[in-house]
């Protein structure tokens, strides 16, 4: 069977099982436990890490520092994945920056904050690993050259604990520089090397089937996993373990549509290669998948700062309580966009609302036009100028503001039930005024393969698949229904450390 036919067969089986499995069980349970094909390997390492974002890089550095000969495989032409283009706020309970400001914090508080928004989805034990390991991750990063520029508040956090290094690339660059100078003998990284399959013997993963010189098809990313046959096949063995840290599937529109049709309308700033190929492959070998029907929508500005403004659809009519949760608000916006042929709503602030922003750094980026795609905010002296800029009817916008301000003064939102008393004086009254289009981004997918607290990938019976580990967004169950702001980076980093340690210390076999 050639590679293309193998992939097609695996996916057909996966979706056939998905139809019967129900929510959170979207892939096949079939287990391909035999070595698929030729005997022997072209080369062998102690540990193979698949992916090159924060989780993968931390795992690889951890394994290499433990003395394991480690190979990183990245399918794209550039290392770093979505982590490289992410703002990557990092929640840490117990940083030096907190100490310098006299801020008391505790991992238990961080854990409780994470679980408050999880809505009883996911595995609390995994969330506890992240919270309790966050300070160790902080030491790991800073001792290898990473520096943080700012300590910030974050919505839903009981303490000021979000650290920002300037973006994910600054964390990655520090780790890669450390690896180049200190781990040249034990760590190798290869780009354009796509993992197509596992090699298992007697139920243990002992290697991968890859294609070197693979060229991702940017013209047809939606069918790349199925149709792209570029590259040269090789087999690489792993004596101790294989760590999957390949990120999420936010670019996989078909998978998202199968879970929730409206999600396919969301924008995303993730790496173009954020598809579900690895997730499907792991599931075809019996890995359990969890929480695939969950989602996390986000915005260029913090969700908790949307509430200071007024949201209008393209007809100039308010349509939602702006104090809603990120996902509830996002789904309503996406439905409005469906009704208006994809046109986004308009978010309007007055000067008081701007003063109340929690995250001044992201606000400043928006006002300077540097807050990534669709993240620019504009300043106007009058509402008429704002209406002209965004192509809104001036009278319709004025009427909407008048109605909103009247309800604000009366203390009751008769239209959508917004708590006007919580707005601390922010209405649509005090110039200058500010406006931006608000488009939900689907930059994080909570679902993935199930792991235990040792980062071992579990099968459908809850048993570890020997030799397989995972960390970061490719996993599911860490966060539940809502991922708290700034908790993706510690998830990636902490479980990257765990997976790298576990893989490097596993009993070796000769593939």
N, C-alpha and C positions, 0 to 999 in steps of 0.2 A: 504493500500500500504506500503510495507516495505521500509526501507531507501535506499537500493541499487536500487530498482525499481524507487523510487522517483527521485533519482539523475540522473539516466539514462533518465527518461522521461523529466526532466528539460533540460538536455543537448541536447537531440534530438530537442526539441522545440527551443532551443537557436540557434543551427546551422541552422535550417530551416529558421528562421528569418534572420540570418546573410546573407544568400544567396541573399536575396531580399533587404537588407538594404543599401549595399554599404559601402565604406570606413568609418571607425570610428563608425559604428553601427553594431558591430559584434555579439551582443547577443540579446536574446529575449526581447520583450516589454511586454510579458504576465505578468499580475499582479495577484499574489496569495495573496489576501487580507484577507482571512479568517484564523482563528486559526487552524493550521493543526493537529487536534487530540485531545488529552486529555485536560480536564479542569485543571486549576491550575498549580502551579509551585512547584518544589522541594525546591527552595529557591529564595529569591529576594534581589536585591541590588538597589541602586539609579542609578549607572552608570556602564555599562559593556564596557570594552575596549578589542577589539579583536586584538591580535598581541602583540609583546613585543619589537620591535625595538625602534629607537629613537622617532618616531612620537607617538607610542603607550605609551611609558614610560613617555614622556612629558605630553601627554593627561591625563594619569592616575594620575600622581603627581599633575597636575593642578586641576583635579576634586576632588581628595582627600583633597587637601589643602583648597578647598572651602567648605569642610564639607560633601561632598557626600560619602556615602559608596560605594566604588569602587572595582570592580573585574576585573582583567586582565586574559584573556584566551589565552594561547599559545598552538598551536597544536604540536609543536616539543618538544623534551625532554629537550632542553636547551633554556633559555631565550635570547633574543637579536636579533634574526633574522639576516638579512644581515648586519645590522648596526654593529653588534659585530665583524664582520670580515672585515669591510670596513676601508680604510684609513681615510675617512670622513673629508676631508678639509671642512671648514665652512666659507662661505663668510659673513662677518659682516661689515656693514657700521656704524662706530662710536665706535670702541673698544678702550679700554685703551691702548692696544698695539700700535694701530695707533697713539694715542695721545702721547705716549712716544717717538715715532720716528718723531713727528711733521707732520704726514700725514693728510691732509685734505680729508674728504670724506663726502658724502651726500647720503641718501637713494634714492634720485631722480636719482643720477648718477648710482647707482646699478640697479635700475629699468630700466633705459635706456639701460644699458649694457645687461640685460637679454632680453629685447625686440629686440635688434639689431640682435640677432641670432635666434629669434623665427620664422622668416619668415612668420609673420602674422598668424601663427597657435596659438591655445590656447586662453585663456581669459586674456587680459592685466590687468584686475582688480585683478585677483588672483596673478599675478606677483608683483603687487604693494603692496599687503598685505605682501608678503614675504619680499620685500626690506624694507618697512617701519617698519616691525616688527622685523628686524634682531637685532637691538640694544637691544630691550626688551628681545629677546631670549638670547643674550649674558649675560645680567644681571641675567636672570632666571638660566642659567647654572652655572655661576660663583658663584652666591650666594648660590648655593646648592652643592658646593664643586668641580666643574670642573675647571681645570686649562689648559691653552694652552701653548705649548712649543715653538711655532714658528709662526711668521707672515711672509707670503710669497706672492709673486706676482702670479697672475694667468692669463692665456691667455684669452683675451677678456674683462678683467676688467680694468676700467679706473683709478683705484687706487689700491695700495697694501693693500688687505683686507682679504686674506685667512688665517684663523687661523687653526692650527693643534694641536690636543691634544695628539698625539701619536697613534691615531686610535680610531674608534668608541667605542671600549670597555671601554676606559677611561671615556668618557662621560656617558655611561650607568652605569658603576660601581659607579660613583659619585652620580647619581640620585637614584640608588637602595640603596646605603648606606644611603642616606638622607631619603629615604622612610622607611627603616628598623628602623632608630633611631627616626624619627619624625612622621611617619604616620601609625604606626602599628595598630592603632585602626580603621583606615578608608580605608586602602588599602590592598588588598589580591591579590596574584599572583599565578596562577595555570598553570603548564606545562602539556603536553600531554592531552589537552582538546580541541577537534576539534569542531568548530561551523559548523553544517550541514545546519541549516535553521533559518529563522526568525519566530517569532510569531507576527502577526499583528491583531489588533482589531480595527474596524472602521477606517481603514487606518493609524493607528499609530502603530509603532513598540513598543512592550511591553515586548519582551523577545527573547531568542534564544533556539534552540534545539541543544544540544551538545552531544559529546561522551567523557566521562572521561576514563582515562587509554588507550587512543588511542595510537597506535604504528605506526608511519610513516614507510612505506615500502621502505627502501633504495634500495632494489633489483629491485623494479619496480616503480620508482617515477613517471614515465609518466602516469601510470594508477591508481595511489594511490587514487585520488579523486573519481574515478568511482568504483573501485574494493575493496578497503580496508574497511572491516567491523569491525575492531577491536574496542574495547571500549564498555562502558555501557552508554545507552542513558539517558539523564536527561534534564529537562526543567528549565531554569533560567530566572527569571523575571527582568525587568529593569523599575524602577519607573520613571526615568527622561530621560534617553537616552542611546543609544548604539553607540559607536565610533568604526569604522572599520579602522584599521591602519595595515593591513596585508602585505604591501609591494607589489612588482611587480610580474610578471609572466615570468621572464627570463628563468626559467627552463622548461617552458611549450612548448616543441618543436612543438607539433601539432598546437597550436595556432600561434606560430611564423611562422611556415611553411605556414599556411593558409593566412597570411598577406604578407609574402615575403619568397620565398623558400630559398634564400641564407642565411637568418638570422639563420636558423637551423644549419648552419655550424660554427657559432660563438661560441667561448668558453665563459664560465661564471664562476665567482667566487661567485655568490650569494648563499644564503642559499639553501640547497636541497629542502626545502619546498616551494620555490618560484614558485608556480603553480597558476592556475587561478580559483581554486574552489570557493573561496569567491566571486570573480568578477562575475562568472557565476550565483551564487546564488542570488546576489544582483540584477543582470540584470533580473532574472526570476521574481523578485518582482517589476519590472518596473523601476529600476534605469537606467538612461541614461548612456551610455558609449561613450567616446570621444577619438579621437587621437590614436586608437588602431593600425593603420597602420604606425604610426611613430616609430622611433627607435633611440637609441643613442649608438653608438659604442665607445669604449675607448681602451686604451692601457696601459701596465704597466708603460710606461713613458708618460709624457704629449704630447698631439697631437702637440702642438706648437714647440716641440723639435725634432719631427721626421724630420723636414725640413733640419736640419743640416747634414743629412746623405744621403746615396744612398741605394735604395731598389732594390734587385735582386730576381728574381724567382729561383726555383731550377735548372734551366738550366744556371744560371749565367747571365741572361739578365735583364736589367732594364725595368720596365713595367708601371711606373706611375710618375706623378709629385708629389714629396714628400711634396710639399707645399699645398696640397689639404685639404679640410675640413675633420673633423674626420669621418663623415659618408660617404662622397664620397670616401675617401681613403680606409675606411674599406670595403666597398662593392667591390671595385676593388680587394683588397687583398683576400677577401672571394671567389671571382670568380676564381682568380688564384689558390687558394687552391683546388677548385673543379676540376680544370684542372690537378692538380698535386696530385690527390689522397689524399688530406688533408695535404700535406707537406707545411709548412709555408715558407714565403719569409725570406730573410736575410737582415738586416739593418746594414750598415757599416758606421762608423764614422772615421774621423781622429782626432788628438788631439785638433785642433782648434774648430771643431764642439762640442767636449765635453766641452770645455771652455765656450761655448755660451749657455749652458743649462739654462733655466729659473728656473727650479725646482731642485736645487742641492740636496735637501733631498731625492727625489725619485731616482735621479741618483746614489747617494751613496748607497741606498738600493739595486739597481740593480747590482752595481759593487761588493757589498758584498754578493750577492746571497740571499738577504732577501726580495726581492720585489715580494712576493707571487708567484703563479703558472705562469710559462713561462715568468717571469720578469727578469731573470738573464742576465747580460751583461758581456762579456769577453774582456780582454785586450791582445793585441798581439804586438810584436815588428815589425813584417812584415806581408804583405798581404798573403804571402805563408802560414805562420803559421795559420792565420785566415781561409784560404781556407781548410787546413788540418783538423782543428777542426770541421768545419761545413760540411765537406764532399763535398766541391765544387771543380770543376776543376780549377786548379791554373791559367792556361792560360786564361780561360773564365773570371775569376774574374779580372785578370790583364787587360784584354782587356776592360772590362766594366769600370774599374777605369780610364784607359787611355782616353777612349771616354768621360767620364764624366768630367775629368779634362780639356780636350781640349775645351769642350763647356763652361766650367767655365771660362777659360782664355779668350775666345772670347766674353763672356758676353751674349751668346744666347744658350738656350736649344732647339736645333733643333728637338729633339725627342719628348719631352712632354711639352715644354713651361714653364719650371720652371724659376722663376725670379732669375737669378744667382746673380744679384746685391744686392738682399736682404739677401744673405748668409754671409755677413760680413767676407769674407775670408775663410769660411769653405768649403773645397773641400775634396778630398781623397788623400792628398799629404803628410801631416806631421805626421810621426809616433810619438808615438805608435798609433795603429789602434784598433778599438773597434767593436765588432759585437754581435748581438742578433737576435734571431728569433722574428718576430713581428706578433703576432696573435691577431686579434681584439677580444675584450671581449664585450659581451652584458650583462652588469651589471646593466642596468637601462632601464626600459620600461616606456615611457612617457604617454602611454594610461591608462585609468582607468575610474572609475565612475566620473560623473560630479558633482561638488560642487559649492556652491556660496561663497561669501566672509565671510560668517558666518560658513563655513565648513559643511553646511547642504547638504545631498545627494539629488540631483534633479531627478525627474522622466522625462519621455520622452517628457513631455509637459513643462519642465522647472520649475515645481513646487516642493517645498521641500516635501520630504517624512517625515512626522512627526516622531520625535524620532530617526532619523538616521543621523549620522555625519561621516565624514571621513577625514583622514589626511595622508600625505606622499605619497608614491609611488602607493598606491592603487587608487589614484585619477588621473584624466587626465586634461589637459588644463592649467596647471600652467606654463609650460615652452615652449610649442610649438615644432617646428621642431628640435631645438637644446637646450639642457640644458647646461647652462653656468657652467664651472668648479666651484666646490665648492658650488653650489646652491641647491643641494639635501638636505644637512643637514639643512639649514635655512628653506626650504620648509617644511620638516618634523617637525622641532621644532616649527616654528611659527604657522603652522596650527594645530599642536598638542596642543599648548596653546589655540588657538581659539576653537577647538573642545571640549577640556576638560572644558573650561569655559562655553560654550554654553550648553553642556550636563548637567553640574552640576546645572545650573541656570534655566533649563527648568521647566515648571509647572508639578508637579508630578501627576501621576495616579497610582492607585493601580491595578497592573496586575491581 
